[in-house]
Amino acid sequence: MAVSLAKGQRVSLEKVAPGLTEVFIGLGWDIKATDTGYDFDLDSSIFMLGEGEKLISDNHFIFYNNLTSPDPDKSLQHMGDNLTGIGDGDDEVIKVHLKKVPADVQKIVVTVTIHEAQKRAQNFGQVRNAFVRVVNAETKQEVIRYDLVEDYSIETALIMAEIYRKDGEWRLNAVGAGYQGGLQALLDRYS
């Protein structure tokens, strides 16, 4: 049975799923019946942060044009861009091999942004049923789930969750923080 988190809650991955080594992070959303004249294109991205909560390098920003982390083990892999978000289940997926993530990576930040949000007059207030979940890659069992319930009516970028190291183990923080300024706002924060 998966642990369901509320905004701001933190949990140890080891406590909820002892021995967990490889996960996939599933992100999903639906679009409200809103006509902005454009299709919605939401994009998931991962920021692999080191000391000072900054990107270790440009190659540690994982997204649809840089699908794999730069480490030799390719510990993080983005499984590709879903241009529509149509359908049930995960819209985008990132695989993470927790045991192979290099030691200099202190935090893995999971984000979602709206492509060309300003040009298309779109925001997360027009999105519903957004969630992030952690699934045991070996058993395919959902371990943790965080459903966003807030109305982000002016935000165009969201930090969904953070997976971080503490006391030698991986933990998850259900963040749910919204930002104006789209992907650039997040790049500015972590660069």
C-alpha positions as CSV (number, residue, x, y, z in Angstrom):
1,M,0.0,0.0,0.0
2,A,1.4,3.4,-1.0
3,V,2.0,6.2,1.4
4,S,0.0,9.2,0.5
5,L,1.6,12.5,1.3
6,A,0.3,16.0,1.8
7,K,2.1,19.2,0.8
8,G,5.3,19.6,3.0
9,Q,5.3,16.1,4.3
10,R,8.6,14.2,4.2
11,V,9.2,10.4,4.3
12,S,12.2,8.1,4.3
13,L,12.2,5.8,1.2
14,E,13.9,3.1,3.3
15,K,11.2,3.2,5.9
16,V,8.3,2.9,3.4
17,A,10.1,0.4,1.1
18,P,13.1,-1.3,2.8
19,G,15.8,-2.2,0.3
20,L,14.5,0.0,-2.4
21,T,17.2,0.5,-5.0
22,E,15.6,1.4,-8.3
23,V,12.5,3.5,-8.8
24,F,10.6,5.3,-11.4
25,I,9.0,8.7,-10.8
26,G,5.7,9.0,-12.5
27,L,4.1,12.4,-13.1
28,G,0.6,12.9,-14.4
29,W,-2.0,15.6,-15.0
30,D,-5.2,16.4,-16.8
31,I,-6.2,19.6,-18.5
32,K,-9.4,21.4,-17.5
33,A,-11.9,22.2,-20.3
34,T,-10.2,25.5,-21.1
35,D,-9.7,26.9,-24.6
36,T,-6.7,29.1,-24.8
37,G,-6.4,28.5,-28.5
38,Y,-3.4,26.3,-28.0
39,D,-2.8,22.7,-26.9
40,F,-1.2,22.3,-23.5
41,D,2.3,20.8,-23.3
42,L,3.6,20.1,-19.8
43,D,7.2,19.0,-19.4
44,S,8.9,17.3,-16.5
45,S,12.5,18.1,-15.6
46,I,15.0,17.0,-13.0
47,F,17.6,19.2,-11.4
48,M,20.5,17.2,-9.9
49,L,21.8,19.4,-7.2
50,G,25.1,19.4,-5.2
51,E,26.4,21.7,-2.5
52,G,24.5,24.9,-2.0
53,E,21.4,23.5,-3.7
54,K,22.9,24.4,-7.2
55,L,23.1,22.4,-10.4
56,I,26.3,20.5,-10.5
57,S,26.7,21.2,-14.2
58,D,24.4,22.0,-17.2
59,N,24.4,18.2,-17.9
60,H,22.8,17.6,-14.5
61,F,19.6,19.2,-15.8
62,I,17.6,16.3,-17.1
63,F,14.7,17.1,-19.5
64,Y,13.4,16.1,-23.0
65,N,16.5,17.3,-24.8
66,N,18.9,15.8,-22.2
67,L,17.4,12.5,-21.2
68,T,20.3,10.9,-19.3
69,S,22.4,11.9,-16.3
70,P,26.1,12.5,-17.1
71,D,27.4,9.8,-14.7
72,P,28.9,6.6,-16.2
73,D,26.0,4.5,-14.7
74,K,23.4,6.8,-16.2
75,S,21.6,6.8,-12.8
76,L,18.8,9.0,-14.0
77,Q,16.9,8.5,-17.3
78,H,14.0,10.7,-18.5
79,M,11.8,8.4,-20.6
80,G,10.7,11.1,-23.0
81,D,8.3,14.0,-23.6
82,N,4.5,13.5,-23.7
83,L,3.2,16.3,-25.8
84,T,-0.5,16.0,-24.8
85,G,-1.0,14.5,-21.4
86,I,-4.0,12.7,-22.7
87,G,-5.0,9.4,-21.1
88,D,-4.8,7.8,-17.6
89,G,-1.8,7.1,-15.6
90,D,1.7,8.5,-15.8
91,D,2.2,11.2,-18.5
92,E,6.0,11.3,-18.1
93,V,8.4,9.0,-16.2
94,I,11.9,9.3,-14.9
95,K,13.9,6.2,-13.9
96,V,16.3,6.6,-10.9
97,H,18.8,4.0,-9.8
98,L,19.2,5.2,-6.2
99,K,22.3,3.2,-5.4
100,K,24.1,4.5,-8.5
101,V,23.4,8.2,-8.0
102,P,26.9,9.8,-7.6
103,A,27.7,10.9,-4.1
104,D,28.1,14.6,-5.1
105,V,24.3,14.7,-5.9
106,Q,22.6,15.7,-2.7
107,K,19.2,16.4,-4.0
108,I,17.0,15.4,-7.0
109,V,14.3,18.0,-7.7
110,V,11.3,16.9,-9.7
111,T,9.6,19.8,-11.6
112,V,6.9,20.3,-14.2
113,T,6.5,23.4,-16.4
114,I,4.1,24.5,-19.1
115,H,5.8,24.9,-22.5
116,E,5.4,28.5,-23.8
117,A,2.9,29.3,-21.0
118,Q,3.1,33.0,-21.4
119,K,2.6,33.0,-25.2
120,R,-0.3,30.6,-24.8
121,A,-1.9,32.3,-21.8
122,Q,-1.7,29.1,-19.8
123,N,-1.1,28.4,-16.1
124,F,-1.4,25.5,-13.6
125,G,-4.9,26.8,-12.6
126,Q,-6.0,25.2,-15.9
127,V,-4.5,21.8,-14.9
128,R,-6.2,19.3,-12.6
129,N,-5.4,15.9,-11.1
130,A,-1.6,16.6,-11.0
131,F,0.4,14.0,-9.1
132,V,3.9,12.6,-8.6
133,R,4.4,9.1,-7.5
134,V,7.4,6.9,-6.7
135,V,7.1,3.3,-7.9
136,N,9.4,0.4,-7.0
137,A,10.9,-0.5,-10.5
138,E,11.4,-4.1,-9.5
139,T,7.9,-4.9,-8.1
140,K,6.0,-2.2,-10.0
141,Q,4.3,-1.3,-6.7
142,E,3.5,2.3,-6.0
143,V,5.5,3.3,-2.8
144,I,4.7,7.0,-2.4
145,R,2.1,9.3,-4.0
146,Y,1.5,13.1,-3.7
147,D,-1.6,14.5,-5.3
148,L,-1.5,18.3,-5.7
149,V,-4.8,19.9,-4.6
150,E,-3.9,23.6,-4.6
151,D,-5.1,26.0,-7.3
152,Y,-2.0,27.4,-9.0
153,S,-3.9,30.0,-11.0
154,I,-0.9,32.2,-11.9
155,E,2.0,29.7,-11.7
156,T,3.6,28.3,-14.8
157,A,6.2,26.1,-13.1
158,L,5.9,23.7,-10.2
159,I,8.4,21.9,-7.9
160,M,6.5,18.7,-7.3
161,A,8.9,16.9,-5.0
162,E,12.5,16.5,-3.9
163,I,14.4,13.3,-3.3
164,Y,17.3,14.1,-1.0
165,R,20.0,12.4,1.1
166,K,19.9,12.6,4.8
167,D,21.8,10.5,7.3
168,G,22.9,8.1,4.6
169,E,19.4,7.4,3.2
170,W,17.1,8.8,0.5
171,R,14.1,10.8,1.6
172,L,11.2,12.4,-0.3
173,N,9.7,15.8,0.4
174,A,6.3,16.6,-1.2
175,V,7.0,20.2,-2.1
176,G,4.1,21.5,-4.3
177,A,5.7,25.0,-4.7
178,G,4.5,27.1,-7.7
179,Y,6.5,29.8,-9.6
180,Q,5.7,32.4,-12.2
181,G,8.2,32.6,-15.0
182,G,8.1,29.0,-16.2
183,L,11.2,26.9,-16.7
184,Q,13.4,30.0,-16.6
185,A,12.4,30.8,-13.0
186,L,13.6,27.3,-12.0
187,L,16.8,27.6,-14.0
188,D,17.5,30.9,-12.3
189,R,16.9,29.4,-8.8
190,Y,19.2,26.4,-9.3
191,S,22.0,27.7,-11.5
